[in-house]
Amino acid sequence: MAPTSDTDVVQKMPLSVLLVDDQEIILDGISTMMRRFESQVKIVGRLKNAKAALAFAEESPVDVVITDIRLRNESGIDLCRDFATRFPDVAVVMLTVYDDEQYLFQALRAGAKGFLLKQISAAELLEQLLRVANGDIVVDPHLAGRVALSAARLHSGEFWPGAHLGLTQRESEVLDLVTKGHSNKAIAARLYLGEETVKTHLSAIYRKLGVRDRTSAVALAMREAIFR
């Protein structure tokens, strides 16, 4: 979403907001929170899965999508990535209980415009939604300090390759060997692990990188120059 002036935001009122969460209680809670701000925010849909959300956006105008990191059998990160590709003018805001900066990094890489925690108040949520509509990228204040510290440590080289993508040090070692063409058996031998453990690490790597297989993981690692 291109930055707009305060006047532009006022002219767009109310913002059309689509809620996507697999828990009815969360959908009810957000709807109730926003009810007293109907002149500024209009809940245009309440959906429980990614497919329905994308179909809704095909048919109805949406300014902001609020979703979670995890949906039942689906990923909010994948949904965010799909919206960024198919509906680039729609801002996706993650609203979650996961106060983990690695999830934040993944969400921002997928194109999210906001990462907020579910402990947020109604007034705070409204303020952040208006900022997003105005072109800002917003991060929950409870995470901002930790993100700044992580960025400083990353800049100083304290982290291992791939840490900024959420990889653990062991996962980074496994991915490095994958990019060098080693089989699971060879990786297990080199790192003194069982093959099942290697497979578990690979599953975590795929999830964190937002890819589905070994080839895609290698391609992303090469494209991002994770291992220099």
C-alpha positions in Angstrom: 0.0 0.0 0.0 1.5 3.3 -1.0 1.9 6.0 1.7 -1.0 8.4 1.9 -1.7 11.6 3.7 -3.9 11.9 6.8 -6.5 13.5 4.5 -6.4 10.5 2.2 -7.0 8.2 5.2 -10.0 10.3 6.4 -11.4 10.2 2.9 -11.2 6.3 2.9 -13.1 6.0 6.2 -14.2 3.6 7.2 -11.4 1.1 6.5 -12.7 -2.2 5.2 -11.2 -4.9 7.5 -11.3 -8.6 6.9 -10.8 -10.9 9.9 -9.2 -14.3 9.3 -8.8 -16.6 12.4 -9.7 -20.2 13.0 -11.2 -19.4 16.4 -14.7 -18.0 16.6 -13.9 -16.4 20.0 -11.2 -14.3 18.4 -13.4 -13.3 15.6 -16.1 -12.3 18.1 -13.6 -10.5 20.3 -12.1 -8.3 17.5 -15.5 -7.5 16.1 -16.7 -6.4 19.5 -13.5 -4.3 20.1 -14.0 -2.5 16.8 -17.8 -1.9 17.2 -17.4 1.5 18.9 -15.1 2.7 16.0 -17.6 1.9 13.2 -17.0 5.3 11.6 -13.4 4.5 11.2 -13.3 0.7 10.8 -15.8 -1.6 9.2 -15.5 -5.3 9.6 -16.5 -6.6 6.1 -15.9 -10.3 6.7 -15.1 -12.9 9.3 -13.5 -16.0 7.9 -11.7 -19.1 9.3 -9.4 -20.2 6.4 -7.0 -18.8 3.8 -8.9 -20.0 0.8 -12.1 -18.3 1.8 -10.1 -15.1 2.5 -8.6 -15.0 -0.9 -11.9 -15.7 -2.5 -13.5 -12.9 -0.5 -10.9 -10.4 -1.7 -11.6 -11.4 -5.3 -15.2 -10.2 -4.9 -15.2 -7.4 -2.3 -13.0 -4.4 -1.6 -10.6 -4.9 1.4 -8.2 -2.4 2.8 -6.7 -4.5 5.7 -6.6 -8.2 6.6 -6.1 -9.2 10.2 -4.9 -12.8 10.6 -2.8 -15.0 12.9 0.6 -16.7 12.4 -1.1 -20.0 12.6 -4.5 -21.1 11.3 -5.9 -24.6 11.5 -3.9 -26.7 9.1 -2.7 -23.5 7.4 -0.1 -20.8 7.8 -0.9 -17.1 8.2 2.5 -16.4 6.8 1.5 -18.2 3.5 -1.7 -16.2 3.5 0.2 -13.0 3.9 2.5 -14.0 1.0 -0.5 -14.8 -1.2 -2.1 -11.4 -0.5 1.2 -9.6 -1.2 1.3 -11.3 -4.6 -2.3 -11.2 -5.6 -3.6 -8.1 -3.8 -0.6 -5.9 -3.2 -2.8 -2.9 -2.2 -4.3 -4.9 0.7 -2.3 -4.5 3.9 -2.0 -7.7 6.0 -1.6 -7.3 9.8 -0.6 -10.3 12.0 -2.5 -10.4 15.3 -1.1 -13.2 17.4 -0.1 -14.5 20.8 3.4 -15.4 19.5 5.7 -12.8 20.9 8.7 -14.1 19.0 10.8 -11.8 16.9 11.6 -14.7 14.5 7.9 -14.9 13.6 8.0 -11.2 13.2 10.9 -11.4 10.7 9.1 -14.1 8.8 5.9 -12.1 8.6 7.7 -9.0 7.4 9.5 -11.0 4.8 6.2 -12.3 3.6 4.9 -8.8 3.1 3.1 -8.1 6.4 2.5 -4.5 7.2 2.0 -5.1 10.9 2.8 -7.5 13.7 0.7 -7.0 16.9 0.0 -9.1 20.0 -3.5 -10.1 21.0 -3.2 -8.4 24.4 -3.6 -5.1 22.5 -6.5 -2.8 23.5 -9.2 -1.7 21.2 -7.9 1.9 21.0 -4.4 0.7 20.3 -5.6 -1.6 17.6 -7.5 1.2 15.9 -4.4 3.5 16.1 -2.2 0.8 14.5 -4.7 0.0 11.8 -4.9 3.7 10.8 -1.1 3.9 10.7 -1.0 0.8 8.4 -3.6 2.4 6.2 -1.4 5.5 6.1 1.5 3.5 4.7 3.4 2.7 8.0 4.7 -0.7 9.0 3.8 -1.3 12.7 5.3 -3.6 15.3 3.9 -4.2 18.8 5.7 -2.1 21.3 6.4 -5.2 23.5 8.5 -6.6 20.6 10.1 -3.4 19.4 12.9 -3.4 21.9 13.8 -7.0 21.4 13.8 -6.5 17.6 16.2 -3.6 18.0 18.5 -5.7 20.1 18.4 -8.6 17.6 19.1 -6.2 14.8 22.1 -4.8 16.6 23.5 -8.3 17.4 22.9 -9.3 13.8 24.8 -6.3 12.5 27.7 -7.1 14.8 27.9 -10.6 13.5 26.9 -12.4 16.7 24.3 -14.6 15.0 24.9 -17.6 12.7 23.9 -17.6 9.0 20.1 -17.7 8.7 19.4 -16.5 12.2 17.5 -13.5 10.8 15.2 -16.0 9.1 14.4 -17.8 12.3 16.8 -20.7 11.8 18.5 -22.3 14.9 22.2 -22.8 14.7 21.7 -26.5 14.1 19.2 -25.9 11.3 21.6 -23.5 9.7 24.3 -26.2 9.7 21.9 -28.6 8.1 20.8 -26.2 5.4 24.4 -25.3 4.7 25.1 -29.0 4.0 22.0 -29.3 1.9 23.1 -26.4 -0.3 26.4 -28.3 -0.8 24.5 -31.3 -2.2 24.8 -33.7 0.8 22.2 -36.3 1.3 20.3 -36.8 4.6 22.5 -39.8 5.4 25.7 -37.8 4.7 24.4 -34.8 6.8 23.6 -37.2 9.7 27.1 -38.6 9.6 28.8 -35.2 9.4 26.8 -33.7 12.3 26.6 -37.0 14.4 22.8 -37.0 14.1 20.2 -39.6 13.3 18.6 -39.4 9.8 15.2 -38.9 11.4 16.6 -35.9 13.3 17.9 -34.5 10.1 14.4 -34.9 8.5 12.9 -33.1 11.5 15.4 -30.2 11.1 14.5 -30.1 7.4 10.8 -29.9 8.1 11.5 -26.9 10.5 13.7 -25.3 7.9 11.0 -25.5 5.2 8.4 -24.1 7.5 10.6 -21.2 8.6 11.7 -20.3 5.1 8.2 -20.7 3.7 9.1 -23.3 1.1 7.9 -26.8 0.4 10.9 -28.9 -0.5 14.7 -29.3 -0.6 15.1 -27.6 -4.0 13.2 -24.5 -3.0 15.1 -24.2 0.2 18.4 -24.4 -1.6 17.2 -21.8 -4.2 16.1 -19.4 -1.4 19.4 -19.9 0.5 21.3 -19.0 -2.7 19.1 -16.1 -3.6 19.4 -14.6 -0.1 23.2 -15.4 0.1 22.7 -16.9 3.5 26.0 -18.7 3.3 28.6 -16.3 1.9 
